[in-house]
Amino acid sequence: MFLDHEQFSTVVRLTPLISLDLIVENEHGEFLVGKRTNRPAQGYWFVPGGRVLKDESLEQAFSRLTLAELGQGFCLSDAQFFGIWQHFYEDNFSGRDFSTHYVVLGFRLRVRKEELNLPVQQHDAYCWRKSSALAQDEEVHYNTRAYFNETLQDGVLGL
């Protein structure tokens, strides 16, 4: 269920949102990030993902979000659970004076680059980079860098 602008503003102002982040890896061991065109995290490189809707199962959300964010639908069973994260932003989608709080379920998904048809609604550019480069780049949002920083202690991104 999609909410209108005022309803969604109320929800964001008063409650945390549940979302899925997609840690997408290609056949060369590179990870996908897109340059965000909307708030929060506007102007930063960020992994694809999005909100879980009311009355939507995680399986349904994963299929919908991979289709919307990657141009190719995948099943939740195609991915590996990567962990639970919290993202706190001082701003929100509307630019009004309230914060945004996400509880994020991260999923690692391995793909072949040519399978994807990357849309331009929320990202105006995409790139594939090694985890070590993403972890150190200040233009990559700190919430995305955290996915790669936490796992580099072992020298690899893995579960």
C-alpha positions in Angstrom: 0.0 0.0 0.0 1.4 3.4 -1.0 0.6 6.4 1.1 -0.1 9.9 -0.1 2.4 12.6 0.7 0.8 13.8 4.0 0.3 10.3 5.3 3.8 9.3 4.5 5.2 12.5 6.1 3.3 11.6 9.3 4.7 8.1 9.3 8.3 9.2 8.7 8.0 11.9 11.4 6.7 9.4 14.0 8.0 5.9 13.3 11.0 4.0 11.9 10.7 2.6 8.4 11.6 -1.0 7.5 13.7 -1.3 4.3 15.8 -3.7 2.3 19.2 -2.8 1.1 20.7 -4.8 -1.8 24.5 -5.5 -1.7 24.8 -6.5 -5.3 27.9 -8.2 -6.5 28.8 -9.0 -10.1 30.8 -11.8 -11.5 34.1 -9.8 -11.1 33.7 -9.3 -7.4 32.6 -5.6 -7.8 29.6 -4.1 -6.0 26.9 -1.8 -7.4 26.3 1.7 -6.1 24.1 4.5 -7.6 24.3 8.2 -7.2 21.1 9.2 -5.3 18.9 11.9 -6.8 16.5 12.1 -3.8 16.5 12.6 0.0 17.8 11.3 2.3 21.4 10.8 1.2 20.9 12.9 -1.9 24.1 13.2 -4.0 25.9 10.3 -2.4 26.7 6.9 -3.8 24.4 4.3 -2.2 23.4 0.7 -2.6 20.0 0.0 -4.2 17.1 -0.7 -2.0 13.8 0.6 -0.7 11.0 0.4 1.8 8.8 -2.6 2.8 5.2 -1.7 2.3 2.3 -2.4 4.7 0.9 -5.9 4.2 3.8 -6.8 1.9 5.8 -9.9 2.8 9.6 -9.7 2.6 9.5 -12.0 -0.4 7.1 -9.7 -2.2 9.2 -6.6 -1.2 12.4 -8.2 -2.4 10.9 -9.1 -5.8 9.3 -5.6 -6.2 12.5 -3.8 -5.1 14.9 -5.8 -7.3 12.6 -5.2 -10.3 12.4 -1.4 -9.5 16.0 -0.9 -8.5 17.8 -3.3 -10.8 15.4 -3.6 -13.7 15.3 -7.4 -13.1 13.2 -9.2 -10.5 14.9 -11.7 -8.2 13.5 -14.0 -5.5 14.5 -13.6 -1.9 15.9 -17.1 -2.0 18.4 -15.8 -4.6 20.1 -13.7 -1.9 21.9 -14.2 1.3 20.9 -12.3 4.5 23.6 -9.9 5.3 22.4 -8.4 8.6 20.3 -5.8 10.4 21.3 -2.2 10.3 20.0 1.1 11.5 20.2 4.3 9.4 19.5 7.7 10.9 19.2 10.8 8.8 18.7 14.4 9.9 16.5 15.1 6.8 13.7 13.3 5.0 12.2 12.8 1.6 10.3 16.1 1.7 13.0 18.4 3.1 10.7 19.3 6.0 12.2 19.7 9.5 12.1 16.1 10.8 14.5 13.2 10.7 14.2 9.7 9.1 15.0 6.4 10.8 15.3 3.1 8.9 15.6 -0.4 10.2 17.4 -2.0 7.3 17.6 -5.7 6.4 20.7 -6.2 4.2 20.8 -8.8 1.5 23.7 -9.8 -0.7 22.8 -10.7 -4.2 25.2 -12.1 -6.8 24.3 -11.2 -10.4 25.8 -11.0 -13.9 26.0 -7.3 -14.9 24.3 -7.9 -18.3 21.2 -9.3 -16.4 20.4 -5.8 -15.1 18.6 -2.9 -16.7 19.4 -0.2 -14.2 16.7 2.5 -14.0 17.3 6.3 -13.5 14.4 7.3 -11.3 16.4 7.4 -8.0 20.0 7.3 -9.3 21.5 9.4 -12.1 24.7 7.3 -12.4 25.9 3.8 -11.4 29.2 2.2 -10.9 30.7 -1.1 -10.0 33.6 -1.0 -7.5 35.6 -3.3 -5.3 34.6 -3.4 -1.6 37.9 -1.8 -0.4 37.4 1.2 -2.7 33.8 1.7 -1.5 34.8 1.5 2.2 37.3 4.3 1.8 35.5 6.7 -0.5 33.9 9.8 1.2 31.5 10.2 -1.7 30.0 6.9 -0.7 27.4 7.5 2.0 28.6 6.3 5.4 25.6 4.0 5.7 26.8 2.2 2.6 30.4 2.3 3.6 29.5 0.5 6.8 28.5 -2.6 4.8 32.0 -2.8 3.5 34.0 -1.5 6.5 32.5 -4.0 8.9 33.5 -7.0 6.8 37.0 -5.8 5.6 38.4 -6.8 9.0 38.8 -10.3 7.5 40.1 -8.9 4.2 37.0 -10.0 2.2 33.4 -9.3 2.0 31.7 -12.5 3.1 29.3 -14.1 5.3 
